[in-house]
Amino acid sequence: MALSPQAAHGYLALFLHAHLPYLPAGKRGTGLEEKWLYEALTESYLPLLLKWETLAGEGVDFSLTLSLSPTLIAMLGEKERQERYALYLEGLKELALKELERTAGDPHFQPLAEFYYQRLQEVAAAFNKYGGDLLTPLKRLRDRGHLEIVTTCATHGYLPLMLTREARYAQIKIALDFFAAHMGWTPGGFWLPECGYAPGLEKLLARAGIKYFIVAAHGMVNAVPEPPAAVYAPVKVGGVACFGRDWETSHQVWSRTEGYPGDPVYREFYRDIGYDLDFHYLAPYLIGGVRGDTGFKYYRITGRTEVKEPYDYRAARTRAAEHARDFMAKRERQVLAWAGAAGGAPIVVAPYDAELFGHWWFEGPDWLEDVLRLAAAGGTMRLTTLAAYLENHPPVQEIKMGPSSWGEGGYNRVWLNELNDWIYPPLHRAEKAMVAMASNPPPRDALGERALRQAARELLLAQSSDWPFILTNRTVVDYARRRLKTHLANFFRLYRDYREGKINEVFLSRLEARHGLFPHLDYSLYRQGHYPNHVAPVVVMLSWEYPPHHVGGLGIHVRDLAEALVKRGCPVHVLTPGPGGRRAAEVRKGVYLHYLPFSFKPETFEDFLYWVLEFNIAAAARANGLRNHLPPGGVIIHAHDWLAAWAGRELREAWGVPLVCTIHATEYGRNRGLHNDCQRTIHEIERELAAAADRIICCSRYMAAEVQSLFKQPAGKIKVIPNAVRPVQVQPVAGDRQVILYVGRLVIEKGVQVLIAAFARLLKFYPRAELIIAGRGPYEGELIALAVNLGIGGKVRFLGFVTEEERNKLLGQSTVAVFPSLYEPFGIVALEAMSAGVPVIVSRTGGLAEIVEDGVTGLAFTPGDPDDLLRCLLAVLSNPGRAQKLSRHARAKVAQDYTWDAVAEETLALYKEMMQCAPTTTS
């Protein structure tokens, strides 16, 4: 449907996704699994189609987008299944007549029984009118401009967790070929199953001719660069248009607790006569002789109580109309609010599972009818399809996105967790085996081609996202497990027979009869070369700390680098000790976090070395278990500091992949020499890590020179990539006190003792000044004693460890931030203060000397000299105008040169460079 030439403030694109897993053909009678299809037909698909035809007949100018999965299209087109559904409807109508007799005279339930009987009559009449064929009336609605019909993956496979690009591309291309054969055209849009996106999928979609796809809201708003219109205007990803799912509309319609479907007036889904009435009365109408839903539900939601009130359809219908008006009013406010940011007329993209309407939310088709009528009546918002919107509003901005989905948690957790992770090793082996068969010389005869085609079908069926979803939700677990194991067993038998040249035609024919969808499937799609190159490597990071568990800046560095890499399409897995009570794995901001089975506990230094050994053993073991689950693309091991050295070296050798190490600091530099056996042991571990690594990253030129000198590594092996900070926003707190702030670890090399000595002298000039020391470490006791001995204990506040939020509050209260390190590889805390607009004073050493230009972006003093530090403090406190100028220049410098976007870009370029060659042996 083309957009009206008349101007509109914005557009609403309703998108319904209809999918059910493919159910084996050829069974006699209706099975429990086939009931899923029949319930969807009775409660969702046919009622929706009837509503749309009514609107079209009345001349209502409505439009929406409908996605039909290939498995659903296949089942809707099977004559035997249509005949069995007709019998299913007859059984329901017979039960409805019995219910009319049973409820006779009941003022609450007899009207409902009559309502259900009439409704079933209408559904059956429509099905008969269509001759069992629902696709033809849908095509007619498309031809009249009311529907845009698109499709999804062949068997609704969850693309982000597939191993090979060939398997991903086959899921897409087989679906498009099948859709074109049945519907008569190739769609321009594509629904990613579960809205599951991973970097690189856009290349596969573009190769298949797709013009647009949809992602979850967080996938788009976390993109690089950030879209100025959030999800209210399309963008380009690899040249393909991408729309973002609107969170507000999804919450209002999806949520049973806070959204419309949870209203007390609406019908209660979980209360059905299939569980309430006598078994013998129901037995003739129960599928498989097992109690289950019949569709006859006589109670309303009522509230969070076991006691339910009778359902009143007329009251519910009135409430649906109210909710439709509320929905449209909120959409109009939404588009008015975003009209400027979108650079034109914004679009609200509202995708839902089609089965929500009628099946889960009984009044959903009525609500949708009212929404379509209201939107078609005119106003500030108009209906559109996504393809029609693109014709008039093509995207301009190109972005890069990290992984996302619309599942719980926003990423892969629903489809990859402790309840279903066992399915992926055999699925990935099957993918590789299918690629190998298709890439070998073609079969010599028709039997071999049939075997290859059926092997591809069995793989596709095993890849359905429905199976891991069911395992996660613990519904029909035995059925999902059986289907998975059956398809995989069939595949591997076909694979073995094909390789051995002993294809069993009887077995093959039986499979073709049962699982024979996609009759013209092109198995050559699995041949290597049918896909674009996937350039982003998969990164496995090893880090001994990661927020919220971190001691210094290393953990924050790893977190921010990992998240920035994910935004650039680089999958990142971080192996780190688990904070107490956390589960084994989770996804945060697109980063896969794999927690090792113990928590960090500070010990004595000797015990800490033993802890480090245990950490490395656990990290290597977890990584080896992870290896078969990694997505496609080359793998890079990235170890952070000596604490991850042993695991990094072990994995590099075992996997035969490149190893990158970031040396954040050295033991020699921290201690200004090596003074005991423990320090010499750590130094030797650092030397071995530097030697084994294919490339070394240092955060400053100072550190690069130190690493080159200490470990005798060639300069060309070392890459200087500076640290970065997230923009720090603080709320300045006005006051007449002078607050000096230090944030960092309390170890001797940080020079806090120099700051305390300088502060004692500052009090003679500014007696109301206050020193705040935030951080912890082994030197804390001595620093407290020093302050007491100097008679300033009441003026120095030791806060211990502070969170990033607490740090930001402290920065807002501070007059100046001081970083007096004796040794400092970089100085990220100084960057954070600069980003917050707080004047900084640093010692002229290491990385601090590189990031702070004395007199321009801050002041610098001689390391270890309290008098020189006092000079800088007096200069800042006595001249607020100069202090403001320093902070303004510093903030601009950080925003220009020290962003995680820039750091991630440099790091990713290094990874890609390393992927061009295999690891080399070093000594």
CORHU-V517922 format. One record per residue. N is the residue number from 1. PHI is phi as a letter, one per 40 degrees, with the letter a starting at -180 (* if undefined). NEAR is the number of other ideal C-beta (glycine too) atoms within 8 Angstrom. Layout:
N:PHI:NEAR + N:PHI:NEAR
This chain:
1:*:10 + 2:c:6 + 3:c:12 + 4:c:6 + 5:c:3 + 6:c:4 + 7:c:4 + 8:b:11 + 9:c:10 + 10:a:20 + 11:b:15 + 12:b:13 + 13:b:16 + 14:c:12 + 15:b:15 + 16:b:14 + 17:b:12 + 18:b:15 + 19:a:13 + 20:a:12 + 21:c:12 + 22:c:12 + 23:b:11 + 24:d:7 + 25:c:11 + 26:g:6 + 27:c:7 + 28:c:2 + 29:g:5 + 30:c:9 + 31:c:10 + 32:d:10 + 33:c:8 + 34:c:12 + 35:c:12 + 36:d:10 + 37:c:12 + 38:c:11 + 39:c:11 + 40:c:14 + 41:c:12 + 42:c:12 + 43:b:10 + 44:b:16 + 45:c:10 + 46:c:12 + 47:d:12 + 48:c:14 + 49:c:12 + 50:c:11 + 51:c:12 + 52:c:12 + 53:c:10 + 54:c:9 + 55:c:14 + 56:c:12 + 57:c:6 + 58:c:6 + 59:g:5 + 60:c:9 + 61:c:6 + 62:b:13 + 63:a:12 + 64:a:14 + 65:b:15 + 66:b:13 + 67:b:15 + 68:b:13 + 69:c:15 + 70:d:17 + 71:c:15 + 72:c:11 + 73:d:15 + 74:c:12 + 75:c:12 + 76:c:11 + 77:c:8 + 78:c:9 + 79:d:6 + 80:c:8 + 81:c:12 + 82:c:11 + 83:c:9 + 84:c:11 + 85:c:13 + 86:d:12 + 87:c:9 + 88:c:11 + 89:c:13 + 90:c:9 + 91:c:10 + 92:c:13 + 93:c:12 + 94:c:9 + 95:c:12 + 96:c:13 + 97:c:9 + 98:c:9 + 99:c:13 + 100:c:12 + 101:c:7 + 102:c:7 + 103:c:11 + 104:d:7 + 105:g:5 + 106:c:7 + 107:c:5 + 108:c:8 + 109:c:9 + 110:c:12 + 111:d:8 + 112:c:13 + 113:c:14 + 114:c:9 + 115:d:9 + 116:c:12 + 117:c:13 + 118:c:8 + 119:c:8 + 120:c:13 + 121:c:9 + 122:c:9 + 123:c:13 + 124:c:12 + 125:c:8 + 126:c:11 + 127:c:13 + 128:c:8 + 129:c:6 + 130:c:10 + 131:g:5 + 132:g:10 + 133:b:10 + 134:c:12 + 135:c:11 + 136:c:8 + 137:c:11 + 138:c:13 + 139:c:11 + 140:c:8 + 141:c:12 + 142:c:11 + 143:c:6 + 144:c:7 + 145:g:7 + 146:c:12 + 147:b:12 + 148:b:15 + 149:b:13 + 150:b:13 + 151:a:14 + 152:b:14 + 153:c:13 + 154:d:14 + 155:b:13 + 156:g:14 + 157:c:14 + 158:c:14 + 159:c:14 + 160:d:12 + 161:b:10 + 162:c:16 + 163:c:10 + 164:b:11 + 165:c:11 + 166:c:16 + 167:c:16 + 168:c:14 + 169:c:14 + 170:c:14 + 171:d:16 + 172:c:15 + 173:c:12 + 174:c:16 + 175:c:14 + 176:c:15 + 177:c:10 + 178:c:13 + 179:c:14 + 180:c:10 + 181:c:7 + 182:c:9 + 183:b:11 + 184:g:5 + 185:a:5 + 186:b:7 + 187:c:13 + 188:c:9 + 189:b:14 + 190:a:14 + 191:c:14 + 192:c:14 + 193:d:13 + 194:g:12 + 195:f:16 + 196:c:16 + 197:b:16 + 198:b:10 + 199:d:14 + 200:h:14 + 201:c:13 + 202:c:13 + 203:c:12 + 204:c:14 + 205:c:12 + 206:c:12 + 207:c:9 + 208:c:11 + 209:g:8 + 210:c:14 + 211:c:9 + 212:a:15 + 213:a:16 + 214:b:14 + 215:b:15 + 216:c:13 + 217:d:12 + 218:c:8 + 219:c:15 + 220:c:16 + 221:c:11 + 222:c:12 + 223:c:14 + 224:b:10 + 225:c:6 + 226:c:7 + 227:c:14 + 228:c:7 + 229:c:11 + 230:f:11 + 231:c:13 + 232:c:15 + 233:a:12 + 234:c:13 + 235:b:13 + 236:b:13 + 237:b:11 + 238:g:7 + 239:g:7 + 240:c:13 + 241:c:12 + 242:b:17 + 243:b:14 + 244:b:16 + 245:c:15 + 246:c:13 + 247:c:8 + 248:c:8 + 249:c:11 + 250:c:13 + 251:c:10 + 252:c:11 + 253:b:14 + 254:c:10 + 255:c:10 + 256:c:6 + 257:c:5 + 258:b:5 + 259:c:11 + 260:d:12 + 261:c:13 + 262:c:11 + 263:c:9 + 264:d:8 + 265:c:9 + 266:c:15 + 267:c:12 + 268:c:12 + 269:c:7 + 270:c:4 + 271:b:10 + 272:b:12 + 273:c:11 + 274:c:12 + 275:b:6 + 276:c:6 + 277:c:7 + 278:d:5 + 279:c:7 + 280:c:5 + 281:c:7 + 282:c:14 + 283:d:8 + 284:c:5 + 285:b:9 + 286:c:12 + 287:c:9 + 288:g:6 + 289:g:5 + 290:b:7 + 291:d:7 + 292:a:10 + 293:c:6 + 294:b:12 + 295:g:10 + 296:c:12 + 297:b:12 + 298:b:10 + 299:b:11 + 300:c:14 + 301:d:11 + 302:g:10 + 303:i:5 + 304:c:2 + 305:a:6 + 306:c:3 + 307:c:5 + 308:b:11 + 309:c:7 + 310:d:10 + 311:c:12 + 312:b:8 + 313:c:9 + 314:c:6 + 315:c:8 + 316:c:15 + 317:c:10 + 318:c:8 + 319:c:12 + 320:c:13 + 321:c:11 + 322:c:8 + 323:c:11 + 324:c:12 + 325:c:10 + 326:c:8 + 327:d:14 + 328:c:13 + 329:c:8 + 330:c:10 + 331:c:13 + 332:c:13 + 333:c:8 + 334:c:14 + 335:c:17 + 336:c:10 + 337:c:6 + 338:b:13 + 339:d:11 + 340:c:5 + 341:c:10 + 342:c:13 + 343:g:7 + 344:i:6 + 345:c:12 + 346:c:15 + 347:b:16 + 348:b:15 + 349:c:13 + 350:b:13 + 351:c:11 + 352:a:13 + 353:c:8 + 354:c:13 + 355:c:10 + 356:d:13 + 357:c:15 + 358:h:11 + 359:c:11 + 360:c:7 + 361:b:13 + 362:d:11 + 363:c:12 + 364:d:12 + 365:c:12 + 366:c:11 + 367:d:16 + 368:c:12 + 369:d:11 + 370:c:12 + 371:c:12 + 372:c:14 + 373:c:11 + 374:c:11 + 375:c:13 + 376:c:11 + 377:c:6 + 378:h:4 + 379:h:9 + 380:c:8 + 381:b:14 + 382:b:12 + 383:c:14 + 384:a:13 + 385:c:12 + 386:c:15 + 387:c:12 + 388:c:13 + 389:c:14 + 390:c:13 + 391:d:9 + 392:b:6 + 393:b:11 + 394:c:7 + 395:c:11 + 396:b:4 + 397:c:9 + 398:c:6 + 399:b:13 + 400:b:9 + 401:b:16 + 402:c:13 + 403:c:15 + 404:a:15 + 405:a:15 + 406:c:8 + 407:c:13 + 408:d:5 + 409:g:8 + 410:g:10 + 411:b:10 + 412:b:14 + 413:d:11 + 414:c:13 + 415:b:16 + 416:a:11 + 417:a:10 + 418:c:5 + 419:c:7 + 420:b:12 + 421:c:9 + 422:c:5 + 423:c:11 + 424:c:11 + 425:d:9 + 426:c:9 + 427:c:13 + 428:c:13 + 429:c:8 + 430:c:14 + 431:d:14 + 432:c:10 + 433:c:11 + 434:c:16 + 435:c:14 + 436:c:8 + 437:c:14 + 438:c:13 + 439:c:8 + 440:c:6 + 441:d:2 + 442:c:5 + 443:c:9 + 444:c:4 + 445:a:6 + 446:c:5 + 447:c:10 + 448:c:11 + 449:c:11 + 450:c:10 + 451:c:14 + 452:c:13 + 453:c:10 + 454:c:14 + 455:c:15 + 456:c:14 + 457:c:14 + 458:c:15 + 459:c:14 + 460:d:15 + 461:c:12 + 462:c:14 + 463:c:13 + 464:d:13 + 465:c:13 + 466:c:9 + 467:c:15 + 468:c:14 + 469:c:11 + 470:c:12 + 471:c:13 + 472:c:11 + 473:c:6 + 474:f:6 + 475:c:5 + 476:c:8 + 477:c:9 + 478:c:6 + 479:c:10 + 480:c:13 + 481:c:10 + 482:c:8 + 483:c:12 + 484:d:11 + 485:c:8 + 486:c:8 + 487:c:13 + 488:c:13 + 489:c:8 + 490:c:12 + 491:c:15 + 492:c:11 + 493:c:9 + 494:c:15 + 495:c:13 + 496:c:8 + 497:c:11 + 498:c:14 + 499:c:7 + 500:c:6 + 501:g:5 + 502:b:5 + 503:c:11 + 504:c:7 + 505:c:7 + 506:c:6 + 507:c:8 + 508:c:14 + 509:c:8 + 510:c:8 + 511:c:14 + 512:c:10 + 513:c:8 + 514:c:9 + 515:b:14 + 516:c:9 + 517:c:9 + 518:f:11 + 519:c:5 + 520:b:6 + 521:d:9 + 522:c:8 + 523:c:12 + 524:c:7 + 525:c:12 + 526:c:14 + 527:c:10 + 528:d:6 + 529:h:4 + 530:c:11 + 531:a:12 + 532:c:9 + 533:c:5 + 534:b:10 + 535:c:6 + 536:c:12 + 537:c:11 + 538:c:15 + 539:b:14 + 540:b:14 + 541:c:13 + 542:b:15 + 543:a:13 + 544:c:12 + 545:a:14 + 546:a:11 + 547:d:9 + 548:c:5 + 549:c:12 + 550:a:11 + 551:b:6 + 552:b:8 + 553:c:11 + 554:c:14 + 555:c:14 + 556:c:11 + 557:d:13 + 558:c:15 + 559:c:11 + 560:c:12 + 561:c:12 + 562:c:13 + 563:c:12 + 564:c:13 + 565:c:13 + 566:d:15 + 567:c:15 + 568:c:14 + 569:g:10 + 570:b:14 + 571:c:14 + 572:b:13 + 573:b:13 + 574:b:14 + 575:b:14 + 576:a:15 + 577:c:12 + 578:c:12 + 579:d:9 + 580:d:5 + 581:g:3 + 582:c:7 + 583:c:5 + 584:c:7 + 585:a:9 + 586:a:9 + 587:b:13 + 588:b:6 + 589:f:7 + 590:g:13 + 591:c:13 + 592:c:10 + 593:b:11 + 594:b:12 + 595:c:13 + 596:c:12 + 597:c:6 + 598:a:8 + 599:b:8 + 600:c:8 + 601:b:5 + 602:d:4 + 603:b:7 + 604:c:5 + 605:c:7 + 606:c:7 + 607:c:8 + 608:c:10 + 609:c:11 + 610:c:8 + 611:c:11 + 612:c:10 + 613:c:9 + 614:c:9 + 615:d:15 + 616:c:14 + 617:c:9 + 618:c:11 + 619:c:13 + 620:c:12 + 621:c:8 + 622:c:11 + 623:c:13 + 624:c:9 + 625:c:6 + 626:c:12 + 627:d:8 + 628:c:7 + 629:c:10 + 630:c:11 + 631:c:10 + 632:c:10 + 633:h:11 + 634:c:7 + 635:b:11 + 636:b:15 + 637:c:14 + 638:b:13 + 639:b:16 + 640:b:15 + 641:g:13 + 642:c:10 + 643:c:9 + 644:b:15 + 645:c:16 + 646:c:10 + 647:c:16 + 648:c:17 + 649:c:12 + 650:c:10 + 651:c:15 + 652:d:15 + 653:c:7 + 654:c:7 + 655:c:9 + 656:g:7 + 657:b:11 + 658:c:12 + 659:b:16 + 660:b:16 + 661:b:16 + 662:b:13 + 663:c:15 + 664:c:11 + 665:a:9 + 666:b:13 + 667:c:11 + 668:c:12 + 669:c:12 + 670:d:10 + 671:b:10 + 672:f:8 + 673:h:5 + 674:b:9 + 675:b:5 + 676:a:6 + 677:c:5 + 678:c:9 + 679:c:12 + 680:c:9 + 681:c:9 + 682:c:11 + 683:d:13 + 684:c:8 + 685:c:11 + 686:c:15 + 687:c:10 + 688:c:10 + 689:c:15 + 690:c:13 + 691:c:10 + 692:c:11 + 693:c:14 + 694:c:11 + 695:a:12 + 696:b:14 + 697:b:14 + 698:b:15 + 699:c:13 + 700:a:14 + 701:c:8 + 702:d:11 + 703:c:17 + 704:c:12 + 705:c:8 + 706:c:12 + 707:c:15 + 708:c:12 + 709:c:7 + 710:c:11 + 711:b:10 + 712:f:5 + 713:c:11 + 714:c:6 + 715:c:7 + 716:c:4 + 717:c:9 + 718:b:14 + 719:b:9 + 720:c:11 + 721:b:10 + 722:c:12 + 723:c:12 + 724:a:11 + 725:b:13 + 726:c:7 + 727:d:6 + 728:b:11 + 729:b:6 + 730:b:11 + 731:b:6 + 732:d:6 + 733:b:6 + 734:c:3 + 735:a:6 + 736:b:3 + 737:c:8 + 738:b:10 + 739:b:12 + 740:b:17 + 741:b:15 + 742:b:15 + 743:b:12 + 744:i:11 + 745:c:9 + 746:b:13 + 747:b:9 + 748:c:7 + 749:c:12 + 750:c:15 + 751:g:13 + 752:c:13 + 753:c:11 + 754:c:15 + 755:c:15 + 756:c:15 + 757:c:11 + 758:c:14 + 759:c:15 + 760:d:10 + 761:c:10 + 762:c:14 + 763:c:11 + 764:c:5 + 765:c:6 + 766:b:8 + 767:c:5 + 768:c:7 + 769:c:14 + 770:b:11 + 771:b:13 + 772:b:13 + 773:b:12 + 774:b:14 + 775:i:13 + 776:a:7 + 777:i:9 + 778:c:5 + 779:c:12 + 780:c:10 + 781:d:6 + 782:c:8 + 783:c:14 + 784:c:10 + 785:c:8 + 786:c:11 + 787:c:12 + 788:c:8 + 789:c:6 + 790:c:9 + 791:g:6 + 792:b:12 + 793:d:8 + 794:c:4 + 795:b:10 + 796:b:12 + 797:b:7 + 798:c:8 + 799:c:10 + 800:g:7 + 801:c:6 + 802:b:10 + 803:c:7 + 804:c:7 + 805:c:6 + 806:c:10 + 807:c:12 + 808:c:12 + 809:c:10 + 810:c:14 + 811:c:15 + 812:c:11 + 813:c:10 + 814:c:13 + 815:c:10 + 816:a:16 + 817:b:16 + 818:b:13 + 819:b:17 + 820:c:17 + 821:d:15 + 822:c:14 + 823:a:11 + 824:a:14 + 825:d:16 + 826:a:15 + 827:h:15 + 828:c:11 + 829:c:11 + 830:c:15 + 831:c:14 + 832:c:13 + 833:c:16 + 834:c:18 + 835:c:14 + 836:c:13 + 837:g:10 + 838:c:13 + 839:d:14 + 840:b:18 + 841:b:16 + 842:b:17 + 843:c:17 + 844:c:10 + 845:a:10 + 846:f:15 + 847:c:15 + 848:d:17 + 849:c:11 + 850:c:9 + 851:c:14 + 852:b:16 + 853:c:7 + 854:d:8 + 855:g:4 + 856:b:7 + 857:b:11 + 858:i:15 + 859:b:14 + 860:b:12 + 861:b:14 + 862:c:7 + 863:d:12 + 864:g:7 + 865:b:9 + 866:c:10 + 867:c:8 + 868:c:9 + 869:c:16 + 870:d:11 + 871:d:9 + 872:c:12 + 873:c:15 + 874:c:10 + 875:c:10 + 876:c:15 + 877:c:14 + 878:c:5 + 879:b:8 + 880:d:5 + 881:c:6 + 882:c:9 + 883:c:13 + 884:c:9 + 885:c:8 + 886:c:15 + 887:c:13 + 888:c:9 + 889:c:10 + 890:c:15 + 891:c:12 + 892:c:8 + 893:c:12 + 894:c:12 + 895:c:9 + 896:c:7 + 897:b:7 + 898:b:15 + 899:b:9 + 900:c:12 + 901:c:9 + 902:c:10 + 903:c:15 + 904:c:14 + 905:c:9 + 906:c:10 + 907:c:12 + 908:c:12 + 909:c:8 + 910:c:13 + 911:d:13 + 912:c:10 + 913:c:7 + 914:c:12 + 915:c:10 + 916:c:5 + 917:a:5 + 918:c:5 + 919:d:9 + 920:b:6 + 921:c:4 + 922:b:7 + 923:b:3
